Amino acid sequence: MGVGEPIDEGAVLLDELRAAIGRYVVLPSEEALTAVTLWVAATHIQPALQHAPRLAVVGPTKGCGKSRVLDVLHETVHQPMMTVNTSPAVVFRIIGKNPPTLLVDEADTIFGPKAGDKEDLRGLLNAGHQRNRPAWRISGPEHKPTAFPTFAMAALAGIGDLPDTIMDRAVVLRMQKRKPGERITPFRSRYSVPELNALRDRLAAWLIPLRGTAAGLVPKMPVEDRAADTWEPLVIVAELAGGDWPAQARAACLAMTRNEVVQDEQTTLKTRLLRDIRRVFEQEGNKDALRSQDLLAALLQDAEAPWAEYGTKGLNAYHLANLLRGFEISPANHRFENGRQAKAYARNQFLDAWARYCPEPCEATPAPTHRGRRLPPAAPSGSLPTGLPGGTPGLKRAR
């Protein structure tokens, strides 16, 4: 591979970068810290890559350290470009043969039902994972069709899971609030930025001359298909570095992709729970609230649902609250018409989650007619995203 000395230098440099990142943020696991370190380094060889992996930095609530991760990335990745208030037209024109690294905070606002006129940016982020997937736009005074490159690595931070089109192409960091006793170094521009910029410059000096070598590497991957596409750039960096990094990279790949399989199982289960709860409310005449015990009883009575077999003895109040916590839904004291007070779930708490994650098909409306002939129905206006927020992977349905 024509390396030798650069291999040792690279391994030491990655060790230093890993330690620096770990000082400023508490990541979910050692494997996650390894992945972020390699992802940062991979941004410096983007022109050599076939895929531009996303880094999805997600958490169930505010205050989980998502924005701090972006702060650290901004000072260490290749040519960072924050896109919170950036026009999509500007992003399209900046991406080229040596693309920037896109950093997107509050990414949930781009993909949610209230995202508004951000379709161009959504399309760019979806398409840019693979090389040679340009976006065509009418451009210039002559209004000619123009192909704009979309290939660029991107880190996206937001509350709750991002759409599957992003999560399936991402290294996923599921952030949590720090525990008591977990300490980090405060991020201060006067000393944090120079330290991290120095590491960034050393990464560039090491990796940019190796872009040609990186382009020719086809590392053996421990996963297949899209997961292999996403993780290959990180493994390539580890191979260039040598030392313990190739083994660490593959171990991180296996651990984190397996964790996402568990999350997918939980996602499916939570979607089912939301649908079943909506059905129970409908059967009860869409009351303002249902007592927790009544809601549980109705769920458990459905012989075709998984709730009677959930856990070891069936779904209970603790399980129900845990599964709904990621949607910011929780029981509260409610006074009913008979004057009695009980723990209950209010229907209006579910409206946002139902609209986002399990929208009902639009009700059919009578099609307009013209001189006795029925006109074809209008095409649907669009669909809502189906991503789910991070949940509690510890509880699983008994098999």
N, C-alpha and C positions, 0 to 999 in steps of 0.2 A: 504493500500500500504506500510505500515510500514515506513512512512517517518516522518512527523511532523516537527521537527527542520530542517532536510535537505531541506524541501520544502522552508521554509523562506530563508535559506541560498542560495539556488539555484536562487530564484527570485532576490535577491539582487545582486548576482554575475552576472546574465544575464544583469541586469540594468547597472552594471559597465562596462561590455564588450560592451554593446550597446553604451554607452557614449564614450568609448575609440575609437571604430571604427568610430563613427561620428565625432571625432576630426580630424581624418586623411584623410577621404574621404567624398566627397559630393555625396550621393546616390540619385537615382531618386525620392524617396518618403520615407515617414516614414515606410510604409509597407516593402519596400526593405531593410531598415535598420534592421527592426525586423527579416526579413528572413535571412539576412547574419549572424546576431547574433546567431540565432538558428542553422543555417547550421554549423557554426564553432563549436558550442557545440556538435552537433550530430557526428562530426568526432571522438569524444572521446568515443562513444559507438558503433562504427562500428561493432564489433563482435556480437552485439545483434540485428543487423538490418537485414531485408530481402531484402532491396533495398538500394542502395548507390546513392543518388541523386547527379546529376551534378549541378555545379553552373556555368552558362554561363554568363560571364562578357563581354558584347559586346557593341560596340559603332560605330558610323558612320565614325569617323576619328581618327587620332592620338590625343593625348593630352586630352582624356576624363577621365583619372584617372584609366584606367583598370589595368595598372601595379602597381599602388599604392595599389589597392585592394589586389593584390597578395602579395605585401610586408607585409601588415597587416595580411593576412591569414597565411603567412609563419611563423609568430611569435606566432600565437594563435591556430592553428589546431593541431591535433594529428599527430606526426611524419611526418612532411612535406617532400615532395620529388619533387623538381623541375625537370621537364622532358624536358626542352628546348634542352639540348645537351646530354641527357641520352640515352644510347642504349636501344631499346626495350627489348633486351635479359636480361639486368640488371633489368628492371622493372618487367618482368615476374618472375624473381627469387626472388625478394624482397617481392612481394605480397604473403601473407600467411594467417594464422589464425588471425593475428593481423595486418591488412593491413595498409600501409601508406596512407597519403592523397596526391594525385597527384595534382600538380600545373603546369599548362601548359600555358605558355605565347606564344603569336603569334600563337594561335591555328589555325588561318585561313590558315597558311602555311602548316599545316598538312593535311587539308582536301581539299585544293584548287587543281586546275588542274595541278599546278606545284609542287605538294607535293613529287613527286618522289618515293623513296623506303621507304615510311613510312607506308606501308600497315599493318605491325604488330602492330604498335602503334594505328592506326585507329581502327583495329579490337578489340584491348584490351579496348579502350575507349568506343566502342559501346557495347561490351559484358558485361563489368564490372558493369552495373547498377543493375543487379539481381544476387543474390547468386546462386551458383551451375551452372555457365555458363563458364566452363573452356575452355582454348585454348589448342588445341593439337598440339604438335610440336615433331619433331624427335630430340632426345637429347642424349648426352653422347657418349662415344667411341663405344658403341654397337648399336647406332642409333635406340634406342627403342622409340616407340610412348610414349610421356609423357604428362600428363594433368597438365597445369599450371593454378593456380587460377587467375581470373581476377577481382574479387570483391573488389572494392576500391572506396571511394568517390574521386571525382575529380573536380577541378575548372579550367575552361578553359577561357582564355581571348583572344579576337581577334577583328579585324575590320570586321564589317558586321556579319550577322547571320551565325551561324554554321549549319551543315547539320541537317535535321529533326531528324535523329537518335540520335542526341545529344540534340537538343532543346526540343524535346518531353519528354525527361527524365531529364530536368533541371529546377531549379529555375533560372529565367532569370533576370539579371540586365541590363537594357538598359541605359548605361552611356551617359552623355552629358557633354560638356565643362562647367566649372563653369561660372556662371553669374558674372558681376561686383558686388563687395560687398560680394560675398560668400567667406568666409575665412576658411582655414584649418590650423591645426598645422603642421609645416614642419616635415617630417619624418627624424629623425636623429638617427643613430645607437646607439650613446652613451647614449641617454636617452629613445628613443622610444622602442628599443628592450628589455631592462630590464623591462620596464613597462608592455609590452605586454606578455613577457615570464612569468611574475609573474601571470598574469591573466590566461594564459594557464595552469600553474601548479595547480592553484586553481580549474580550470575547471576539470582537470584530477582527482584531489583528491576528488572532489564532485561526478563526474559521473562514474568513473571506478567501484567503489563499487556498483553502481546501475545498472550495465549492466544486471544482472539477472532479476531485476525488469523490466527494459526496454524491455527485450525479451518477457515478458509476457503481455505487454500492447497492447491492440487493441483499440486505440482511435476512437471516432466517428469523421468521416471526413466530411467536407462540400462539397467535390468534389468526383468524382468517377474515376474508371479505372486507367489509367497511372498517371494522376494528383494526385490521392490519394496515389499511390505507391511512388511518388516522394516527396510528402509533409508529409507523415506519420512520418518519422524520426524527422522532425522539430516539429511536434505536440507532439510526444512522449517526447521530451526534455521539451517542454512547460508544459506538464502534470507533469513531474517530478519536475519542478520548482515551479508550483503553482502560487498563487497571480494573477496578471492580465495577465500573459503570455499565458495561454490557449486561452483566448479570443483574445488576440493580434495575436497569431499564426494563428487562423482560419480566422480572418479578413484579415490578410496579404495573406493567401492562396487564398481566394476568389478574392481579388482585383487584385493580380498578375496573376492568371490564366485567369481572365476575360480580362485583358490587352493583354494577348497573343492571345486570340480569336480575338480581334480587329487587332492585328498584322498579324494574319493569313489571315484575310480578305484583308488587305493591300498587303500582299505578293502575293496573287492570282491576285489582280488587277495589281500590278507592273509587274508580269510575263506576263500578257496579254498585257500590254502596250509595253513591249520590243518586243514581237512577232509582234504586229501590226506596230510598227515603222520599223521593219525589212521588213515587207511586203511593206510598203510605199516606202522605199528605193529601193526595188527590182522593183516595178512598175515604178519608176522613172529612171530605168537603173543604179542603184547603183552609183548615183552621189556622188561626194566628200562631198557635203553639201547640205542641204535643208533649205530654209528660215523657220524661226519659224512659220510664218503665213501660209505658204504652208503646212508644216507638220501638223499643227493643223487642217487645212481645210480638208486634206485627212483623218485624224482620225475621224473627226466629220461626214464625209459623209458615213461611214460604218454603215448601219442601224442595223447590228447585234451586233455591239460593244456597250459598255456602255458609251462611251465618250459624246454623245449628252445629256445624262441624269446626267452626273457627276456634283456634287455640286448642285447649285440652277439654273444655266443658261447654263450648259454644260462646258466641259473642256476649260480652257483658258490658256494663256501663263504662268500665275503664277502657276496654278495647275500643268502644264506640267513640269516646272522647279522644282517644289517641289517634285514631284513623282520621278524624275530622280536624284535628288541631292544625294541620298544614294548610287548611282552607280558612283558618282564622274563625272557625265555628266552634262554639263551646256552649254547654248548658248553663242556664242561669235560673234563679228563682223567678217564678211567674205566678201571678194570682189569677186563678180561673174564675168562671162565672159564679160558681157555688161559694166563692169567697175563700176557698182553700188555696194554700200556696204549696208549690212543688217544684222540683228541678225539672226544667223543660227546655226543649229546643224550639226557638222561634223560627217560623217559616221564612221571614225576611232575611235571616242570616244565610240562607241557602241560595238566594236568588242569584248572586254574583257567581258562585261556584257552578250552579246549574247552567248559567249562560256561557261560562267559559269552557267547561270540561265535558258537558253532556247536553248540548243544546238540542231541544226538540226539533224535529223537522217542521218546516213552515206548514201551517195548516193550509190545506187546499182551499182556494177561493173560487167561486164560479167564474169561469172564463167569460170575457165579454163576447157578445155575438154581433154579427153584422149581417143584417137582412136574413136572419134565420140560420146563418152558418156560424158555428163555434170557431173562434180564432184560437191558434195554438197558444199555450200558456207561455208567459214570459220566462226567460232564463233566470235561474237563481242568481241573486246578487253577490253571493260569496259564501264563505264558511268561516267558522270561528276556529281558533287554534285549539289543540287538544292536549297540550302539555300539562303536567301536574306538578304541584310543588313537592319538594323533598319531604319525605315522611319518616316514619319510625320503622326501620327495617327489622327491629328486634322481634316484632310480633308477626307470626306467620300462621297461615292456615295449616291445620294438621293434615297430613297426607296419609 
